[in-house]
Amino acid sequence: MTSFILFIFIMSFTPGPNTIMAMLSGQNMGFKKSLPLNLGMAIGFSVIGIIIMFFATQVQGNQIILFLMKIIGSLYLGYLTYHVYNSKPSKNEMMILGFKNGLAVQLTNVKVYLYFITGLSAYSLTGQLGSMLSRLLLMIIMGSLGTLSWTLFGQLIENTYKKHYKIFNTVIAILLIISIIDLWR
């Protein structure tokens, strides 16, 4: 059970496309105005988790599905990279980070698919976490806490971001590019 908890904690709180976008939204819009983005991410996260719960074994072994997810995820991350790199700290520029974008970033986030495939199919647990539904709920809660934490972190560094936004945007764009490269490893 400890390895499962450690796995979901690490996967939920380490950088990925969703956490990077959550941080960027917190920097530009603040925590409260970033809640629609986080809600979109939580719903996308939940939808993926439920689907994977029913099809974990089939998806895990299907190279065609995984390849298509990588292509779609790479294209969407490329789109986000372009907008992040070119954005300025103004509310008009950051309107791209609403509910629909939160949902879209999760639905195209291969890290989320791998998170659920691994967490729901690779761990055999006993007790309350022996139930796949219990593991799913814990994974959704932990994943949502991860993005909310990154949003809060983004808000905490908001003033620094506004002074040095080009450096931050460049670093975030590079991290998104690394995420794209990481998809293909």
MDAnalysis code that builds the backbone (N, CA, C; Angstrom):
import MDAnalysis as mda
import numpy as np

u = mda.Universe.empty(555, n_residues=185, atom_resindex=np.repeat(np.arange(185), 3), trajectory=True)
u.add_TopologyAttr("name", ["N", "CA", "C"] * 185)
u.add_TopologyAttr("resid", np.arange(1, 186))
u.add_TopologyAttr("resname", ["MET", "THR", "SER", "PHE", "ILE", "LEU", "PHE", "ILE", "PHE", "ILE", "MET", "SER", "PHE", "THR", "PRO", "GLY", "PRO", "ASN", "THR", "ILE", "MET", "ALA", "MET", "LEU", "SER", "GLY", "GLN", "ASN", "MET", "GLY", "PHE", "LYS", "LYS", "SER", "LEU", "PRO", "LEU", "ASN", "LEU", "GLY", "MET", "ALA", "ILE", "GLY", "PHE", "SER", "VAL", "ILE", "GLY", "ILE", "ILE", "ILE", "MET", "PHE", "PHE", "ALA", "THR", "GLN", "VAL", "GLN", "GLY", "ASN", "GLN", "ILE", "ILE", "LEU", "PHE", "LEU", "MET", "LYS", "ILE", "ILE", "GLY", "SER", "LEU", "TYR", "LEU", "GLY", "TYR", "LEU", "THR", "TYR", "HIS", "VAL", "TYR", "ASN", "SER", "LYS", "PRO", "SER", "LYS", "ASN", "GLU", "MET", "MET", "ILE", "LEU", "GLY", "PHE", "LYS", "ASN", "GLY", "LEU", "ALA", "VAL", "GLN", "LEU", "THR", "ASN", "VAL", "LYS", "VAL", "TYR", "LEU", "TYR", "PHE", "ILE", "THR", "GLY", "LEU", "SER", "ALA", "TYR", "SER", "LEU", "THR", "GLY", "GLN", "LEU", "GLY", "SER", "MET", "LEU", "SER", "ARG", "LEU", "LEU", "LEU", "MET", "ILE", "ILE", "MET", "GLY", "SER", "LEU", "GLY", "THR", "LEU", "SER", "TRP", "THR", "LEU", "PHE", "GLY", "GLN", "LEU", "ILE", "GLU", "ASN", "THR", "TYR", "LYS", "LYS", "HIS", "TYR", "LYS", "ILE", "PHE", "ASN", "THR", "VAL", "ILE", "ALA", "ILE", "LEU", "LEU", "ILE", "ILE", "SER", "ILE", "ILE", "ASP", "LEU", "TRP", "ARG"])
u.atoms.positions = np.array([
    [0.825, -1.193, 0.000],
    [0.000, 0.000, 0.000],
    [0.873, 1.263, 0.000],
    [1.989, 1.234, 0.693],
    [2.874, 2.391, 0.753],
    [3.382, 2.755, -0.640],
    [3.728, 1.754, -1.445],
    [4.245, 2.048, -2.786],
    [3.156, 2.675, -3.661],
    [1.908, 2.256, -3.499],
    [0.800, 2.842, -4.256],
    [0.614, 4.312, -3.870],
    [0.599, 4.596, -2.574],
    [0.427, 5.972, -2.096],
    [1.590, 6.841, -2.574],
    [2.789, 6.324, -2.490],
    [3.960, 7.053, -2.958],
    [3.865, 7.317, -4.462],
    [3.446, 6.311, -5.221],
    [3.280, 6.463, -6.668],
    [2.289, 7.582, -6.993],
    [1.109, 7.573, -6.381],
    [0.113, 8.591, -6.740],
    [0.530, 9.975, -6.237],
    [1.239, 10.030, -5.118],
    [1.721, 11.317, -4.627],
    [2.737, 11.912, -5.604],
    [3.706, 11.122, -5.998],
    [4.741, 11.603, -6.925],
    [4.125, 12.003, -8.261],
    [3.254, 11.179, -8.792],
    [2.631, 11.482, -10.084],
    [1.733, 12.720, -10.007],
    [1.112, 12.960, -8.861],
    [0.186, 14.087, -8.721],
    [0.883, 15.420, -8.496],
    [2.050, 15.397, -7.868],
    [2.685, 16.652, -7.479],
    [3.934, 17.005, -8.284],
    [4.395, 16.108, -9.163],
    [5.545, 16.444, -10.002],
    [5.072, 17.185, -11.245],
    [5.953, 17.971, -11.848],
    [5.541, 18.757, -13.021],
    [5.065, 17.894, -14.177],
    [4.055, 18.379, -14.807],
    [3.490, 17.789, -16.012],
    [2.693, 18.887, -16.692],
    [2.080, 18.605, -17.823],
    [1.325, 19.643, -18.530],
    [0.252, 20.306, -17.668],
    [-0.473, 19.509, -16.878],
    [-1.549, 20.081, -16.073],
    [-1.023, 20.956, -14.938],
    [0.012, 20.509, -14.246],
    [0.540, 21.294, -13.136],
    [1.211, 22.580, -13.625],
    [1.854, 22.502, -14.772],
    [2.485, 23.692, -15.345],
    [1.420, 24.720, -15.729],
    [0.341, 24.260, -16.349],
    [-0.739, 25.178, -16.721],
    [-1.429, 25.738, -15.483],
    [-1.577, 24.932, -14.443],
    [-2.189, 25.405, -13.202],
    [-1.324, 26.498, -12.573],
    [-0.005, 26.289, -12.561],
    [0.900, 27.288, -11.999],
    [0.825, 28.583, -12.803],
    [0.837, 28.468, -14.113],
    [0.770, 29.643, -14.969],
    [-0.527, 30.413, -14.736],
    [-1.620, 29.697, -14.591],
    [-2.897, 30.342, -14.333],
    [-2.887, 31.045, -12.974],
    [-2.330, 30.395, -11.958],
    [-2.226, 31.025, -10.648],
    [-1.384, 32.282, -10.693],
    [-0.313, 32.262, -11.468],
    [0.560, 33.430, -11.599],
    [-0.174, 34.600, -12.224],
    [-0.946, 34.317, -13.250],
    [-1.567, 35.383, -14.028],
    [-2.930, 35.805, -13.528],
    [-3.688, 34.869, -13.008],
    [-5.077, 35.168, -12.665],
    [-5.371, 35.038, -11.172],
    [-4.459, 34.451, -10.414],
    [-4.710, 34.225, -9.000],
    [-5.446, 32.907, -8.784],
    [-5.486, 32.488, -7.548],
    [-6.063, 31.187, -7.206],
    [-7.562, 31.118, -7.515],
    [-8.298, 32.101, -7.039],
    [-9.760, 32.073, -7.173],
    [-10.210, 32.071, -8.644],
    [-9.592, 32.915, -9.462],
    [-9.970, 32.986, -10.873],
    [-9.460, 31.790, -11.667],
    [-8.577, 31.004, -11.062],
    [-8.065, 29.797, -11.715],
    [-8.909, 28.561, -11.398],
    [-9.906, 28.709, -10.541],
    [-10.726, 27.554, -10.172],
    [-11.448, 26.918, -11.362],
    [-11.943, 27.705, -12.355],
    [-12.554, 27.042, -13.524],
    [-11.568, 26.123, -14.262],
    [-10.321, 26.556, -14.407],
    [-9.304, 25.714, -15.022],
    [-9.142, 24.426, -14.218],
    [-9.028, 24.561, -12.905],
    [-8.863, 23.396, -12.037],
    [-10.086, 22.492, -12.064],
    [-11.274, 23.070, -12.156],
    [-12.491, 22.259, -12.261],
    [-12.493, 21.467, -13.568],
    [-12.107, 22.130, -14.658],
    [-11.997, 21.425, -15.940],
    [-10.999, 20.286, -15.867],
    [-9.873, 20.540, -15.194],
    [-8.866, 19.488, -15.028],
    [-9.409, 18.344, -14.177],
    [-10.117, 18.670, -13.106],
    [-10.662, 17.626, -12.223],
    [-11.705, 16.775, -12.948],
    [-12.533, 17.411, -13.755],
    [-13.544, 16.651, -14.507],
    [-12.872, 15.795, -15.568],
    [-11.912, 16.364, -16.298],
    [-11.179, 15.584, -17.293],
    [-10.452, 14.422, -16.643],
    [-9.856, 14.689, -15.517],
    [-9.149, 13.674, -14.736],
    [-10.102, 12.544, -14.341],
    [-11.292, 12.924, -13.870],
    [-12.293, 11.937, -13.445],
    [-12.799, 11.095, -14.609],
    [-13.064, 11.752, -15.732],
    [-13.546, 11.035, -16.918],
    [-12.518, 10.003, -17.365],
    [-11.268, 10.426, -17.442],
    [-10.210, 9.499, -17.851],
    [-10.104, 8.352, -16.859],
    [-10.137, 8.668, -15.570],
    [-10.038, 7.636, -14.541],
    [-11.151, 6.606, -14.638],
    [-12.363, 7.068, -14.861],
    [-13.506, 6.147, -14.970],
    [-13.362, 5.260, -16.201],
    [-12.989, 5.855, -17.322],
    [-12.811, 5.065, -18.551],
    [-11.699, 4.034, -18.361],
    [-10.583, 4.469, -17.811],
    [-9.462, 3.553, -17.598],
    [-9.843, 2.452, -16.622],
    [-10.656, 2.785, -15.618],
    [-11.072, 1.774, -14.652],
    [-11.747, 0.596, -15.365],
    [-12.532, 0.893, -16.377],
    [-13.244, -0.164, -17.104],
    [-12.393, -0.836, -18.177],
    [-11.392, -0.115, -18.692],
    [-10.618, -0.635, -19.815],
    [-9.110, -0.671, -19.570],
    [-8.680, -0.685, -18.316],
    [-7.245, -0.595, -17.993],
    [-6.420, -1.662, -18.699],
    [-6.865, -2.867, -18.671],
    [-6.092, -3.955, -19.262],
    [-5.999, -3.814, -20.779],
    [-7.101, -3.476, -21.428],
    [-7.109, -3.337, -22.892],
    [-6.266, -2.155, -23.361],
    [-6.357, -1.010, -22.659],
    [-5.611, 0.188, -23.068],
    [-4.118, -0.014, -22.848],
    [-3.762, -0.633, -21.740],
    [-2.356, -0.820, -21.402],
    [-1.607, -1.588, -22.482],
    [-2.255, -2.557, -23.096],
    [-1.586, -3.379, -24.094],
    [-1.790, -2.936, -25.528],
    [-2.563, -1.877, -25.777],
    [-2.888, -1.457, -27.138],
    [-1.949, -0.336, -27.587],
    [-0.965, -0.699, -28.388],
    [0.035, 0.261, -28.854],
    [-0.563, 1.317, -29.787],
    [-1.602, 0.979, -30.522],
    [-2.232, 1.949, -31.437],
    [-2.882, 3.072, -30.635],
    [-3.622, 2.722, -29.586],
    [-4.263, 3.739, -28.745],
    [-3.199, 4.611, -28.082],
    [-2.164, 3.999, -27.539],
    [-1.101, 4.767, -26.893],
    [-0.400, 5.693, -27.886],
    [-0.170, 5.225, -29.112],
    [0.469, 6.043, -30.140],
    [-0.418, 7.236, -30.511],
    [-1.724, 7.008, -30.690],
    [-2.645, 8.103, -31.009],
    [-2.727, 9.112, -29.877],
    [-2.716, 8.628, -28.630],
    [-2.723, 9.535, -27.481],
    [-1.470, 10.402, -27.478],
    [-0.341, 9.826, -27.840],
    [0.904, 10.585, -27.888],
    [0.846, 11.674, -28.958],
    [0.294, 11.350, -30.116],
    [0.191, 12.348, -31.192],
    [-0.719, 13.494, -30.774],
    [-1.908, 13.167, -30.291],
    [-2.863, 14.197, -29.881],
    [-2.284, 15.021, -28.731],
    [-1.708, 14.345, -27.747],
    [-1.106, 15.048, -26.617],
    [0.020, 15.963, -27.051],
    [0.862, 15.515, -27.960],
    [1.982, 16.331, -28.445],
    [1.484, 17.572, -29.179],
    [0.477, 17.399, -30.017],
    [-0.073, 18.543, -30.762],
    [-0.677, 19.578, -29.813],
    [-1.439, 19.109, -28.835],
    [-2.058, 20.044, -27.903],
    [-1.004, 20.728, -27.026],
    [-0.014, 19.994, -26.572],
    [1.047, 20.604, -25.771],
    [1.839, 21.611, -26.599],
    [2.027, 21.332, -27.884],
    [2.683, 22.294, -28.770],
    [1.881, 23.579, -28.885],
    [0.572, 23.446, -29.004],
    [-0.332, 24.591, -29.052],
    [-0.224, 25.411, -27.763],
    [-0.246, 24.733, -26.622],
    [-0.125, 25.419, -25.338],
    [1.243, 26.093, -25.197],
    [2.283, 25.429, -25.662],
    [3.636, 25.985, -25.585],
    [3.705, 27.318, -26.317],
    [3.148, 27.354, -27.510],
    [3.131, 28.582, -28.304],
    [2.433, 29.710, -27.549],
    [1.256, 29.423, -27.000],
    [0.496, 30.459, -26.293],
    [1.163, 30.887, -24.985],
    [1.737, 29.955, -24.271],
    [2.438, 30.296, -23.027],
    [3.632, 31.189, -23.337],
    [4.428, 30.806, -24.301],
    [5.632, 31.561, -24.638],
    [5.301, 32.994, -25.064],
    [4.208, 33.161, -25.786],
    [3.857, 34.478, -26.319],
    [2.924, 35.287, -25.427],
    [2.503, 34.751, -24.294],
    [1.551, 35.466, -23.440],
    [2.239, 36.513, -22.585],
    [1.441, 37.497, -22.193],
    [1.884, 38.550, -21.284],
    [0.960, 38.509, -20.069],
    [1.407, 39.021, -18.925],
    [0.572, 38.955, -17.727],
    [-0.603, 39.931, -17.762],
    [-1.540, 39.685, -18.642],
    [-2.767, 40.473, -18.674],
    [-3.936, 39.502, -18.747],
    [-5.053, 39.919, -18.232],
    [-6.212, 39.021, -18.145],
    [-6.714, 38.601, -19.522],
    [-6.634, 39.471, -20.515],
    [-7.110, 39.112, -21.837],
    [-6.313, 37.961, -22.442],
    [-4.994, 37.998, -22.267],
    [-4.136, 36.937, -22.800],
    [-4.411, 35.601, -22.131],
    [-4.746, 35.629, -20.847],
    [-4.845, 34.396, -20.093],
    [-6.245, 33.786, -20.125],
    [-7.156, 34.354, -20.876],
    [-8.487, 33.768, -20.964],
    [-8.455, 32.359, -21.574],
    [-7.357, 32.001, -22.210],
    [-7.236, 30.662, -22.775],
    [-7.191, 29.591, -21.692],
    [-6.993, 29.992, -20.436],
    [-6.824, 29.021, -19.368],
    [-8.097, 28.846, -18.542],
    [-9.233, 28.646, -19.190],
    [-10.486, 28.440, -18.482],
    [-10.853, 26.971, -18.381],
    [-12.112, 26.731, -18.103],
    [-12.634, 25.382, -17.909],
    [-12.345, 24.467, -19.099],
    [-12.644, 24.941, -20.306],
    [-12.459, 24.103, -21.501],
    [-10.998, 23.711, -21.689],
    [-10.089, 24.643, -21.406],
    [-8.669, 24.312, -21.541],
    [-8.208, 23.349, -20.464],
    [-8.765, 23.476, -19.267],
    [-8.452, 22.513, -18.214],
    [-8.901, 21.120, -18.591],
    [-10.087, 21.031, -19.153],
    [-10.618, 19.747, -19.615],
    [-9.762, 19.202, -20.758],
    [-9.447, 20.067, -21.721],
    [-8.670, 19.624, -22.889],
    [-7.262, 19.188, -22.512],
    [-6.616, 19.911, -21.593],
    [-5.243, 19.539, -21.225],
    [-5.237, 18.182, -20.535],
    [-6.283, 17.861, -19.792],
    [-6.336, 16.557, -19.144],
    [-6.660, 15.453, -20.141],
    [-7.597, 15.704, -21.027],
    [-7.989, 14.662, -21.987],
    [-6.879, 14.318, -22.963],
    [-5.912, 15.227, -23.119],
    [-4.789, 14.961, -24.025],
    [-3.483, 14.721, -23.271],
    [-3.564, 14.580, -21.969],
    [-2.380, 14.438, -21.129],
    [-2.049, 12.953, -20.941],
    [-1.053, 12.497, -21.647],
    [-0.675, 11.088, -21.597],
    [-0.224, 10.693, -20.188],
    [0.369, 11.627, -19.456],
    [0.785, 11.336, -18.081],
    [-0.420, 10.898, -17.242],
    [-1.576, 11.516, -17.473],
    [-2.792, 11.158, -16.725],
    [-3.242, 9.740, -17.097],
    [-3.192, 9.415, -18.374],
    [-3.576, 8.058, -18.793],
    [-2.660, 7.022, -18.151],
    [-1.362, 7.296, -18.199],
    [-0.410, 6.352, -17.603],
    [-0.586, 6.269, -16.090],
    [-0.914, 7.379, -15.467],
    [-1.188, 7.441, -14.035],
    [-2.309, 6.470, -13.671],
    [-3.407, 6.550, -14.401],
    [-4.549, 5.682, -14.099],
    [-4.312, 4.237, -14.538],
    [-3.704, 4.047, -15.690],
    [-3.440, 2.675, -16.143],
    [-2.553, 1.961, -15.126],
    [-1.493, 2.632, -14.704],
    [-0.581, 2.017, -13.745],
    [-1.233, 1.851, -12.377],
    [-1.854, 2.922, -11.888],
    [-2.443, 2.885, -10.554],
    [-3.594, 1.916, -10.399],
    [-4.347, 1.713, -11.488],
    [-5.519, 0.840, -11.398],
    [-5.245, -0.593, -11.826],
    [-4.166, -0.814, -12.575],
    [-3.929, -2.180, -13.044],
    [-2.667, -2.827, -12.484],
    [-1.714, -2.036, -12.035],
    [-0.426, -2.613, -11.619],
    [-0.335, -2.890, -10.121],
    [-1.242, -2.338, -9.342],
    [-1.176, -2.521, -7.894],
    [-2.284, -3.453, -7.420],
    [-1.899, -4.474, -6.674],
    [-2.858, -5.374, -6.034],
    [-2.834, -5.044, -4.548],
    [-3.914, -4.474, -4.078],
    [-3.970, -4.031, -2.689],
    [-5.072, -4.775, -1.948],
    [-4.952, -4.789, -0.635],
    [-5.977, -5.403, 0.199],
    [-6.662, -4.320, 1.016],
    [-7.676, -4.676, 1.713],
    [-8.405, -3.725, 2.550],
    [-9.238, -2.782, 1.700],
    [-9.422, -1.571, 2.213],
    [-10.267, -0.601, 1.513],
    [-9.725, -0.235, 0.140],
    [-8.416, -0.169, -0.005],
    [-7.832, 0.181, -1.299],
    [-7.776, -1.005, -2.254],
    [-8.241, -2.171, -1.808],
    [-8.325, -3.330, -2.687],
    [-9.383, -3.129, -3.763],
    [-10.361, -2.309, -3.479],
    [-11.416, -1.991, -4.437],
    [-10.879, -1.006, -5.474],
    [-11.117, -1.286, -6.744],
    [-10.652, -0.399, -7.807],
    [-11.328, 0.966, -7.680],
    [-12.588, 0.996, -7.256],
    [-13.299, 2.260, -7.088],
    [-12.648, 3.112, -5.992],
    [-12.227, 2.488, -4.896],
    [-11.541, 3.228, -3.820],
    [-10.228, 3.814, -4.320],
    [-9.478, 3.030, -5.073],
    [-8.213, 3.535, -5.623],
    [-8.475, 4.681, -6.596],
    [-9.496, 4.534, -7.427],
    [-9.857, 5.584, -8.380],
    [-10.170, 6.887, -7.647],
    [-11.005, 6.825, -6.624],
    [-11.373, 8.038, -5.888],
    [-10.150, 8.685, -5.236],
    [-9.301, 7.882, -4.630],
    [-8.090, 8.412, -4.009],
    [-7.181, 9.049, -5.056],
    [-7.074, 8.430, -6.219],
    [-6.234, 8.973, -7.285],
    [-6.792, 10.292, -7.815],
    [-8.108, 10.392, -7.939],
    [-8.731, 11.639, -8.404],
    [-8.514, 12.750, -7.382],
    [-8.720, 12.439, -6.102],
    [-8.528, 13.444, -5.055],
    [-7.075, 13.913, -5.026],
    [-6.142, 12.981, -5.043],
    [-4.725, 13.329, -4.976],
    [-4.305, 14.133, -6.212],
    [-4.757, 13.727, -7.389],
    [-4.421, 14.454, -8.612],
    [-4.971, 15.872, -8.605],
    [-6.193, 16.040, -8.123],
    [-6.799, 17.374, -8.049],
    [-6.076, 18.245, -7.030],
    [-5.659, 17.658, -5.915],
    [-4.883, 18.407, -4.930],
    [-3.544, 18.856, -5.515],
    [-2.976, 18.027, -6.380],
    [-1.725, 18.388, -7.035],
    [-1.863, 19.647, -7.878],
    [-2.897, 19.710, -8.718],
    [-3.066, 20.891, -9.577],
    [-3.447, 22.115, -8.747],
    [-4.272, 21.932, -7.724],
    [-4.622, 23.066, -6.861],
    [-3.382, 23.614, -6.142],
    [-2.502, 22.726, -5.720],
    [-1.268, 23.157, -5.051],
    [-0.398, 23.979, -5.991],
    [-0.280, 23.531, -7.238],
    [0.522, 24.271, -8.207],
    [-0.117, 25.617, -8.530],
    [-1.447, 25.691, -8.530],
    [-2.133, 26.963, -8.760],
    [-1.828, 27.933, -7.622],
    [-1.892, 27.443, -6.389],
    [-1.576, 28.269, -5.225],
    [-0.123, 28.740, -5.289],
    [0.785, 27.837, -5.647],
    [2.194, 28.208, -5.797],
    [2.341, 29.316, -6.841],
    [1.617, 29.177, -7.938],
    [1.662, 30.205, -8.980],
    [1.220, 31.561, -8.463],
    [0.159, 31.572, -7.645],
    [-0.316, 32.842, -7.094],
    [0.716, 33.442, -6.137],
    [1.381, 32.585, -5.368],
    [2.361, 33.075, -4.401],
    [3.547, 33.765, -5.074],
    [3.855, 33.382, -6.300],
    [4.981, 34.017, -6.995],
    [4.495, 35.009, -8.052],
    [3.228, 35.431, -7.943],
    [2.615, 36.310, -8.941],
    [3.399, 37.605, -9.165],
    [3.783, 38.303, -8.109],
    [4.497, 39.586, -8.273],
    [5.845, 39.398, -8.949],
    [6.547, 38.358, -8.574],
    [7.820, 38.057, -9.221],
    [7.581, 37.736, -10.692],
    [6.515, 36.989, -10.962],
    [6.187, 36.634, -12.338],
    [5.930, 37.885, -13.182],
    [5.166, 38.808, -12.654],
    [4.835, 40.005, -13.433],
    [6.078, 40.817, -13.794],
    [7.088, 40.784, -12.928],
    [8.325, 41.509, -13.209],
    [9.205, 40.780, -14.221],
    [9.146, 39.453, -14.196],
    [10.052, 38.645, -15.018],
    [9.282, 37.620, -15.861],
    [8.122, 38.007, -16.380],
    [7.253, 37.045, -17.055],
    [7.901, 36.364, -18.257],
    [8.750, 37.061, -18.989],
    [9.353, 36.458, -20.182],
    [10.264, 35.288, -19.797],
    [11.005, 35.442, -18.713],
    [11.863, 34.345, -18.243],
    [10.994, 33.165, -17.807],
    [9.960, 33.456, -16.998],
    [9.059, 32.393, -16.543],
    [8.401, 31.697, -17.732],
    [7.873, 32.470, -18.674],
    [7.197, 31.884, -19.830],
    [8.145, 31.018, -20.655],
    [9.379, 31.474, -20.793],
    [10.364, 30.689, -21.535],
    [10.642, 29.368, -20.826],
    [10.829, 29.420, -19.503],
    [11.081, 28.197, -18.732],
    [9.878, 27.257, -18.811],
    [8.678, 27.811, -18.675],
    [7.473, 26.979, -18.745],
    [7.322, 26.376, -20.140],
    [7.593, 27.171, -21.175],
    [7.523, 26.643, -22.542],
    [8.539, 25.514, -22.736],
    [9.731, 25.681, -22.180],
    [10.745, 24.621, -22.273],
    [10.276, 23.370, -21.537],
    [9.667, 23.548, -20.355],
    [9.138, 22.392, -19.614],
    [8.035, 21.680, -20.401],
    [7.204, 22.452, -21.097],
    [6.170, 21.828, -21.933],
    [6.804, 21.072, -23.097],
    [7.848, 21.634, -23.683],
    [8.560, 20.928, -24.766],
    [9.183, 19.639, -24.221],
    [9.747, 19.710, -23.029],
    [10.296, 18.504, -22.399],
    [9.192, 17.478, -22.164],
    [7.991, 17.948, -21.800],
    [6.854, 17.043, -21.630],
    [6.512, 16.344, -22.945],
    [6.583, 17.093, -24.042],
    [6.312, 16.491, -25.358],
    [7.369, 15.420, -25.662],
    [8.622, 15.761, -25.447],
    [9.711, 14.800, -25.696],
    [9.551, 13.569, -24.810],
    [9.189, 13.813, -23.550],
    [9.033, 12.722, -22.576],
    [7.925, 11.749, -22.981],
    [6.914, 12.249, -23.694],
    [5.829, 11.378, -24.166],
    [6.352, 10.266, -25.079],
    [7.405, 10.559, -25.795],
    [7.895, 9.633, -26.823],
    [9.027, 8.725, -26.335],
    [9.362, 8.784, -25.071],
    [10.410, 7.900, -24.522],
    [9.861, 6.540, -24.216],
])
